[in-house]
Amino acid sequence: MYGRENAPPLLRLFKEGNRNLKAINSSKIPETLAQLISATRVENISLDTVISIIEAITAITLYNPVAVRISNLSVGKDLVRIIQHTKDFRSYVVS
């Protein structure tokens, strides 16, 4: 598992994934999360919901193919929009 010829575990997870991340990649979950985050208006939704969506996006982008799909769905601009409308830059949403 460890050694010179083997990649570090997180790098292997990023490149090869696991069965759960592969299942997520073959589903519509990335598109659904992208839709949710783009439809989210920080003023109209609870902070806990926004945090849950961001954490879900963070968790599934550990696998490279999912990260590419999320990136192609322009989730980055929505994350910047949420950060921009957050009143306190030290809040958990920003970190």
N, CA, C and O atoms as a DFTB+ gen file, in Angstrom:
380 C
 N C O
     1  1       0.810      -1.184       0.000
     2  2       0.000       0.000       0.000
     3  2       0.862       1.260       0.000
     4  3       0.559       2.226      -0.700
     5  1       1.919       1.247       0.773
     6  2       2.819       2.388       0.821
     7  2       4.149       1.981       0.211
     8  3       4.488       0.799       0.177
     9  1       4.876       2.929      -0.253
    10  2       6.170       2.626      -0.827
    11  2       6.479       3.553      -1.971
    12  3       5.676       4.408      -2.341
    13  1       7.637       3.372      -2.514
    14  2       8.080       4.253      -3.598
    15  2       7.282       4.061      -4.869
    16  3       6.991       5.032      -5.568
    17  1       6.923       2.829      -5.181
    18  2       6.245       2.568      -6.448
    19  2       4.749       2.881      -6.391
    20  3       4.102       2.987      -7.434
    21  1       4.206       3.026      -5.213
    22  2       2.779       3.302      -5.077
    23  2       2.533       4.782      -4.791
    24  3       3.304       5.424      -4.079
    25  1       1.474       5.301      -5.343
    26  2       1.097       6.695      -5.112
    27  2       0.494       6.831      -3.714
    28  3      -0.016       5.858      -3.158
    29  1       0.552       8.016      -3.156
    30  2      -0.093       8.242      -1.860
    31  2      -1.595       7.940      -1.952
    32  3      -2.187       8.065      -3.024
    33  1      -2.205       7.546      -0.841
    34  2      -3.617       7.135      -0.878
    35  2      -4.567       8.196      -1.427
    36  3      -5.476       7.856      -2.183
    37  1      -4.390       9.449      -1.078
    38  2      -5.296      10.479      -1.593
    39  2      -5.139      10.691      -3.091
    40  3      -6.115      10.969      -3.788
    41  1      -3.925      10.563      -3.582
    42  2      -3.709      10.691      -5.020
    43  2      -4.341       9.520      -5.765
    44  3      -4.916       9.696      -6.839
    45  1      -4.231       8.319      -5.183
    46  2      -4.889       7.154      -5.788
    47  2      -6.393       7.323      -5.789
    48  3      -7.054       6.973      -6.766
    49  1      -6.947       7.859      -4.701
    50  2      -8.387       8.098      -4.640
    51  2      -8.797       9.118      -5.686
    52  3      -9.834       8.957      -6.330
    53  1      -8.002      10.165      -5.866
    54  2      -8.299      11.187      -6.856
    55  2      -8.287      10.609      -8.265
    56  3      -9.141      10.946      -9.085
    57  1      -7.327       9.746      -8.543
    58  2      -7.199       9.196      -9.899
    59  2      -8.114       8.004     -10.151
    60  3      -8.740       7.910     -11.207
    61  1      -8.193       7.090      -9.178
    62  2      -8.909       5.834      -9.392
    63  2     -10.284       5.797      -8.755
    64  3     -11.148       5.032      -9.184
    65  1     -10.499       6.624      -7.725
    66  2     -11.768       6.647      -7.029
    67  2     -12.012       5.383      -6.226
    68  3     -11.117       4.555      -6.056
    69  1     -13.219       5.248      -5.740
    70  2     -13.676       4.022      -5.099
    71  2     -15.055       3.711      -5.659
    72  3     -15.541       4.441      -6.523
    73  1     -15.689       2.662      -5.197
    74  2     -16.963       2.271      -5.822
    75  2     -18.045       3.322      -5.611
    76  3     -18.892       3.520      -6.483
    77  1     -18.028       4.001      -4.460
    78  2     -19.042       5.032      -4.215
    79  2     -18.840       6.233      -5.148
    80  3     -19.801       6.729      -5.737
    81  1     -17.617       6.690      -5.278
    82  2     -17.345       7.829      -6.149
    83  2     -17.594       7.478      -7.614
    84  3     -18.041       8.327      -8.387
    85  1     -17.311       6.253      -7.996
    86  2     -17.595       5.821      -9.365
    87  2     -19.107       5.771      -9.613
    88  3     -19.573       6.108     -10.701
    89  1     -19.863       5.352      -8.601
    90  2     -21.325       5.332      -8.736
    91  2     -21.872       6.752      -8.835
    92  3     -22.796       7.011      -9.607
    93  1     -21.309       7.663      -8.062
    94  2     -21.727       9.061      -8.132
    95  2     -21.404       9.630      -9.507
    96  3     -22.186      10.398     -10.068
    97  1     -20.262       9.253     -10.043
    98  2     -19.880       9.741     -11.368
    99  2     -20.832       9.256     -12.453
   100  3     -21.064       9.963     -13.433
   101  1     -21.378       8.074     -12.292
   102  2     -22.290       7.546     -13.310
   103  2     -23.735       7.973     -13.075
   104  3     -24.629       7.570     -13.819
   105  1     -23.968       8.782     -12.049
   106  2     -25.326       9.240     -11.753
   107  2     -25.490      10.713     -12.130
   108  3     -24.596      11.320     -12.721
   109  1     -26.625      11.262     -11.784
   110  2     -26.925      12.674     -12.043
   111  2     -26.680      13.538     -10.807
   112  3     -27.115      14.689     -10.769
   113  1     -25.995      13.007      -9.804
   114  2     -25.748      13.758      -8.567
   115  2     -24.942      15.032      -8.822
   116  3     -25.320      16.079      -8.298
   117  1     -23.858      15.004      -9.594
   118  2     -23.135      16.259      -9.832
   119  2     -24.008      17.342     -10.466
   120  3     -23.929      18.506     -10.075
   121  1     -24.837      16.968     -11.437
   122  2     -25.718      17.947     -12.077
   123  2     -26.761      18.478     -11.095
   124  3     -27.089      19.665     -11.112
   125  1     -27.278      17.598     -10.244
   126  2     -28.271      18.019      -9.262
   127  2     -27.676      18.992      -8.261
   128  3     -28.300      20.000      -7.930
   129  1     -26.471      18.700      -7.773
   130  2     -25.821      19.615      -6.840
   131  2     -25.494      20.945      -7.511
   132  3     -25.612      22.002      -6.891
   133  1     -25.085      20.892      -8.770
   134  2     -24.801      22.130      -9.504
   135  2     -26.069      22.950      -9.676
   136  3     -26.033      24.176      -9.570
   137  1     -27.186      22.288      -9.941
   138  2     -28.466      22.990     -10.062
   139  2     -28.868      23.618      -8.737
   140  3     -29.322      24.762      -8.697
   141  1     -28.701      22.874      -7.660
   142  2     -29.061      23.394      -6.342
   143  2     -28.233      24.615      -5.974
   144  3     -28.767      25.608      -5.481
   145  1     -26.933      24.540      -6.215
   146  2     -26.055      25.652      -5.827
   147  2     -26.299      26.865      -6.716
   148  3     -26.159      27.999      -6.258
   149  1     -26.661      26.647      -7.979
   150  2     -26.909      27.797      -8.857
   151  2     -28.257      28.443      -8.558
   152  3     -28.426      29.643      -8.774
   153  1     -29.214      27.667      -8.065
   154  2     -30.525      28.212      -7.729
   155  2     -30.555      28.823      -6.337
   156  3     -31.535      29.466      -5.960
   157  1     -29.498      28.629      -5.579
   158  2     -29.450      29.095      -4.203
   159  2     -29.219      30.595      -4.155
   160  3     -28.267      31.113      -4.739
   161  1     -30.070      31.254      -3.478
   162  2     -29.874      32.653      -3.142
   163  2     -29.609      32.687      -1.650
   164  3     -30.432      32.232      -0.856
   165  1     -28.480      33.216      -1.275
   166  2     -28.037      33.161       0.117
   167  2     -29.082      33.756       1.054
   168  3     -29.228      33.296       2.186
   169  1     -29.802      34.762       0.600
   170  2     -30.786      35.416       1.452
   171  2     -32.018      34.539       1.668
   172  3     -32.695      34.674       2.687
   173  1     -32.319      33.642       0.724
   174  2     -33.578      32.896       0.745
   175  2     -33.450      31.474       1.272
   176  3     -34.445      30.751       1.305
   177  1     -32.295      31.061       1.671
   178  2     -32.099      29.678       2.081
   179  2     -31.294      29.659       3.374
   180  3     -30.506      30.563       3.650
   181  1     -31.508      28.615       4.155
   182  2     -30.809      28.556       5.440
   183  2     -29.316      28.315       5.222
   184  3     -28.896      27.687       4.250
   185  1     -28.557      28.827       6.137
   186  2     -27.101      28.675       6.078
   187  2     -26.708      27.209       6.152
   188  3     -25.749      26.795       5.500
   189  1     -27.431      26.416       6.934
   190  2     -27.126      24.991       7.050
   191  2     -27.300      24.268       5.720
   192  3     -26.531      23.361       5.404
   193  1     -28.295      24.657       4.944
   194  2     -28.509      24.039       3.638
   195  2     -27.383      24.383       2.676
   196  3     -26.895      23.519       1.947
   197  1     -26.973      25.641       2.676
   198  2     -25.857      26.066       1.815
   199  2     -24.592      25.302       2.193
   200  3     -23.867      24.828       1.319
   201  1     -24.327      25.180       3.492
   202  2     -23.139      24.457       3.954
   203  2     -23.211      22.995       3.542
   204  3     -22.205      22.424       3.122
   205  1     -24.376      22.384       3.655
   206  2     -24.526      20.975       3.267
   207  2     -24.267      20.761       1.781
   208  3     -23.627      19.782       1.396
   209  1     -24.756      21.667       0.950
   210  2     -24.531      21.555      -0.493
   211  2     -23.044      21.704      -0.805
   212  3     -22.493      20.942      -1.599
   213  1     -22.396      22.685      -0.179
   214  2     -20.964      22.900      -0.424
   215  2     -20.146      21.711       0.055
   216  3     -19.204      21.300      -0.623
   217  1     -20.491      21.149       1.215
   218  2     -19.764      19.981       1.717
   219  2     -19.959      18.769       0.819
   220  3     -19.027      17.988       0.627
   221  1     -21.156      18.600       0.266
   222  2     -21.403      17.487      -0.655
   223  2     -20.572      17.645      -1.921
   224  3     -20.001      16.674      -2.418
   225  1     -20.503      18.861      -2.440
   226  2     -19.686      19.113      -3.625
   227  2     -18.220      18.844      -3.322
   228  3     -17.510      18.261      -4.141
   229  1     -17.765      19.267      -2.151
   230  2     -16.378      19.023      -1.751
   231  2     -16.090      17.529      -1.657
   232  3     -15.032      17.069      -2.086
   233  1     -17.018      16.781      -1.105
   234  2     -16.806      15.344      -0.915
   235  2     -16.745      14.586      -2.237
   236  3     -15.924      13.682      -2.395
   237  1     -17.596      14.943      -3.177
   238  2     -17.617      14.168      -4.425
   239  2     -16.509      14.572      -5.384
   240  3     -16.192      13.824      -6.308
   241  1     -15.916      15.742      -5.181
   242  2     -14.845      16.156      -6.090
   243  2     -13.492      15.593      -5.698
   244  3     -12.464      16.030      -6.216
   245  1     -13.479      14.634      -4.794
   246  2     -12.235      13.923      -4.494
   247  2     -11.838      13.002      -5.650
   248  3     -10.697      12.546      -5.714
   249  1     -12.758      12.733      -6.546
   250  2     -12.527      11.853      -7.697
   251  2     -12.443      12.723      -8.950
   252  3     -13.355      13.499      -9.237
   253  1     -11.362      12.592      -9.681
   254  2     -11.064      13.466     -10.804
   255  2     -12.194      13.582     -11.838
   256  3     -12.527      14.704     -12.222
   257  1     -12.793      12.493     -12.303
   258  2     -13.868      12.660     -13.295
   259  2     -15.050      13.477     -12.767
   260  3     -15.662      14.233     -13.521
   261  1     -15.369      13.332     -11.495
   262  2     -16.457      14.119     -10.920
   263  2     -16.032      15.576     -10.803
   264  3     -16.834      16.477     -11.050
   265  1     -14.780      15.815     -10.428
   266  2     -14.272      17.189     -10.319
   267  2     -14.334      17.898     -11.668
   268  3     -14.664      19.082     -11.739
   269  1     -14.019      17.176     -12.726
   270  2     -14.082      17.758     -14.071
   271  2     -15.527      18.086     -14.436
   272  3     -15.802      19.151     -14.989
   273  1     -16.453      17.172     -14.129
   274  2     -17.874      17.427     -14.425
   275  2     -18.380      18.637     -13.653
   276  3     -19.068      19.490     -14.214
   277  1     -18.045      18.716     -12.376
   278  2     -18.480      19.849     -11.551
   279  2     -17.892      21.145     -12.101
   280  3     -18.577      22.166     -12.165
   281  1     -16.656      21.102     -12.486
   282  2     -16.007      22.286     -13.046
   283  2     -16.669      22.712     -14.347
   284  3     -16.869      23.905     -14.575
   285  1     -17.009      21.764     -15.197
   286  2     -17.667      22.075     -16.466
   287  2     -19.083      22.622     -16.279
   288  3     -19.630      23.261     -17.178
   289  1     -19.671      22.372     -15.114
   290  2     -21.011      22.878     -14.818
   291  2     -20.980      24.274     -14.205
   292  3     -22.015      24.785     -13.776
   293  1     -19.807      24.890     -14.161
   294  2     -19.614      26.267     -13.673
   295  2     -20.027      26.458     -12.220
   296  3     -20.611      27.478     -11.854
   297  1     -19.720      25.474     -11.410
   298  2     -20.028      25.591      -9.989
   299  2     -19.120      26.625      -9.330
   300  3     -19.503      27.235      -8.332
   301  1     -17.939      26.828      -9.868
   302  2     -17.007      27.793      -9.293
   303  2     -17.582      29.190      -9.207
   304  3     -17.401      29.876      -8.200
   305  1     -18.273      29.622     -10.251
   306  2     -18.862      30.968     -10.233
   307  2     -19.956      31.076      -9.180
   308  3     -20.136      32.132      -8.573
   309  1     -20.683      29.989      -8.962
   310  2     -21.725      30.006      -7.936
   311  2     -21.119      30.041      -6.537
   312  3     -21.651      30.699      -5.643
   313  1     -20.011      29.336      -6.350
   314  2     -19.334      29.381      -5.055
   315  2     -18.787      30.776      -4.773
   316  3     -18.861      31.259      -3.643
   317  1     -18.247      31.413      -5.786
   318  2     -17.751      32.782      -5.623
   319  2     -18.909      33.717      -5.299
   320  3     -18.763      34.613      -4.467
   321  1     -20.050      33.522      -5.941
   322  2     -21.229      34.350      -5.666
   323  2     -21.675      34.193      -4.213
   324  3     -22.016      35.176      -3.555
   325  1     -21.670      32.964      -3.718
   326  2     -22.069      32.721      -2.334
   327  2     -21.088      33.374      -1.371
   328  3     -21.493      33.990      -0.385
   329  1     -19.808      33.239      -1.654
   330  2     -18.798      33.872      -0.801
   331  2     -18.950      35.387      -0.840
   332  3     -18.822      36.054       0.187
   333  1     -19.216      35.919      -2.000
   334  2     -19.366      37.365      -2.156
   335  2     -20.541      37.904      -1.340
   336  3     -20.468      39.011      -0.808
   337  1     -21.605      37.140      -1.241
   338  2     -22.783      37.604      -0.513
   339  2     -22.770      37.216       0.965
   340  3     -23.718      37.518       1.690
   341  1     -21.724      36.563       1.410
   342  2     -21.618      36.216       2.820
   343  2     -21.166      37.450       3.590
   344  3     -20.195      38.113       3.226
   345  1     -21.889      37.738       4.656
   346  2     -21.622      38.969       5.398
   347  2     -20.304      38.935       6.157
   348  3     -19.607      39.946       6.237
   349  1     -19.959      37.782       6.715
   350  2     -18.734      37.674       7.502
   351  2     -17.764      36.739       6.774
   352  3     -18.046      35.555       6.593
   353  1     -16.624      37.285       6.361
   354  2     -15.665      36.475       5.609
   355  2     -15.028      35.383       6.462
   356  3     -14.374      34.488       5.928
   357  1     -15.208      35.444       7.770
   358  2     -14.662      34.409       8.660
   359  2     -15.658      33.300       8.925
   360  3     -15.381      32.407       9.726
   361  1     -16.814      33.331       8.273
   362  2     -17.842      32.328       8.529
   363  2     -17.420      30.959       7.970
   364  3     -16.485      30.850       7.177
   365  1     -18.129      29.945       8.404
   366  2     -17.822      28.585       7.989
   367  2     -18.064      28.394       6.496
   368  3     -17.382      27.587       5.865
   369  1     -19.007      29.107       5.927
   370  2     -19.306      28.993       4.494
   371  2     -18.082      29.360       3.669
   372  3     -17.777      28.690       2.683
   373  1     -17.387      30.399       4.056
   374  2     -16.217      30.855       3.307
   375  2     -15.064      29.857       3.459
   376  3     -14.360      29.566       2.493
   377  1     -14.879      29.347       4.650
   378  2     -13.743      28.414       4.844
   379  2     -14.017      27.101       4.164
   380  3     -13.185      26.195       4.214
